[in-house]
Structures are given as structure tokens and as C-alpha cells.
Amino acid sequence: MSRLNAEERALRIAQEPLLPVGQSTGFVTGTGASIREIWAHRQLLGLLVRREIKARYKDSSLGLVWSLVKPLSQLLVYYFAIGQVLGLARNIPSFAIFVFVGLTIWGLFTEIVSSGTMSIINNSGLVKKVYLPREIFPLGSLGGGLFNFSLQLIILIGATIAMGQIPLTPDLAVAPLAVLNVILFGTALAMILSAVTVYLRDIQHLVEVALTVVFWGSPIVYSYSFVNAAIGGTWLEQIYLANPVTLSVLGMQKAFWLAGTTESTQMNFPPDLIVRLWISLAISAVLLWVGQRIFSRLQGNFAQEL
């Protein structure tokens, strides 16, 4: 009887259609198929996001409070070390708000990229055993990053209210544009890096170095006015402003750093910031599409490499 059951199972398995993994259609037409497949597994994506959030605070007494400890500790370090000791706080109004705005949007970007880079490797068990669109793993990292970002954003808004600098100005409309730009750019990098890391494990260490460079290449603990004074009007300034993270940081500062927008100096932001943000958003969207197609090309051999 057991032999008969085994033969029946083998027959049923043989009759099951083969499911292609990876890009089965063209570079352009395959995009729609990938989006439909991800949408069909949207409930699983939600479960992955919830699992990642719960795993971070498992067996923790403080729970979600830990998601605020890191940015607040960074704020204290930069405020005292750079603001007070080096004296930048005397040249940058509302220095605490200024730094926390930058750390908030930077935290979103770095979490998307760093967690997304390791998302396939960290979920190797599922990748090797279950068929599903592998894009949901870096997208799950995006969901976790957005959750932490929302908590930090609440703290930021509360700080502006406590300091009497409520950013209820037309510039507040720049914030969604800046956040969306970081989401698209960070997710595009996460897609590409997560696929390449499966084949080249050293990528994860290179990402850590690159994030450090990008951090100091963005006006998070120093004002753009210092950059403008040093290299304004040169090709170096254009390279500096070509960084999507830099533009998003500036966009968030323009939205929430009320003291910087009311100062007499006009050097805190480039005059064409909004235009640059729209251009960066369009480029990031194209990069996300290309990144997903690269991911689709490479995912076919994930199980073997893992």
C-alpha cells in the first residue's frame, strides 16, 4: 500500500507544471509579470515585514523604544561633539532639529540598503525550499525601514512642536518628495546589491564602507551653506548635488528645519532644489526598474549558490 501511495505521489508530482524562476520574458515585458507576481504574494510580504519587526524586539523589555535609542544617541553625540565642541551649533540655528532631520531620513536610507543587501542570504532557508518571488525579501526590508522611520518622524514632529518651530509652511510639501526619492533609490540599490551579494559575499562589507562615505557626503551634521561657500559654482558642487541622498536630506531640512528657511542667508539650500529632486526621483524610478530586471536575471541560481 505504501509503495502504491509513493507511486501515486510521484505521478502527481510529474504531472505538476514546472514553474519558471527568474526572468522568463523580455527585459521590458517581464516587468509587468514580476509586478503581478509580487502583488499575488502581497500577504506573504506583509507577514515578512511583521516578522522582521517582531524579530528585532523579541525578548526585549523596552520593545519599540530601541528603534529610537540609536538615532537619539547619534543626535547627542553629534550635538555635543560637533555642535558644541567644534562650534557648529553657533553657526547653524536650531542645530538639534537640523541634525535630527538629517538622521531621520538617513536612517531610512541606510536601513533599506543595509538590510536589503543581506535579505536574500538571511532568508536562504525559504529561498532554497519554497518558490516565491524573491523580490519580496528586499521589499520586506523596505517595510521594516518605513516602520522605524515613522516612529522617528513622530519624535521629530514632537520636537518641532516642543521648540515652537512647527513647520506649517508650503515647504512641508517637499517632504513627501524627499522621502519617495530615498525609497526608490534605496530600494533600487537593495535589489541590485541583494542579488549580487549572493554571488560575491564581500559586497556586504563594501556597502558598509560606502554608507560611511555617503553619510559624510551629505549635509547631515553640517549645513549646505558650508559646501556652497567652499565649492559653490564649481563642477564639484554639481557632483555633490547629484547624490539623491543629499537632495533628500536637503528636502527634509527645507520641510522641517524652520530656522534654516527663515534665516536671512539664502545659502542653506540650492535655489533649484525642487527641480533637482524631481529629476532625481525620475532617475531613481528608472534605476529601480533596471535593478529589478537585474535581480530577475540573477535570481535563477540563488538556491544553488546558497
ZIDAFEN-V38136 format. One line per field, one symbol per residue. phi: phi as a letter, one per 30 degrees, with the letter a starting at -180 (. if undefined). Layout:
# ZIDAFEN-V38136
phi=???
This chain:
# ZIDAFEN-V38136
phi=.dddddddddddddddddcdcjdcbddcddddddddddddcdddddddddddddddcdhcddideddcddddddeddddddcdcddidddccdhdddeddedddddedddddddddecddddcdddddcbdaddddddddddddddddddddddddddddddcibddcbeddddeeddddddddddddddedddddddcbddedddddddddddeddbdccbddddddddbeicdddddddddededddddddddcdddddcdddccdbddcddddddddddddddddddddddeddcddcedddd
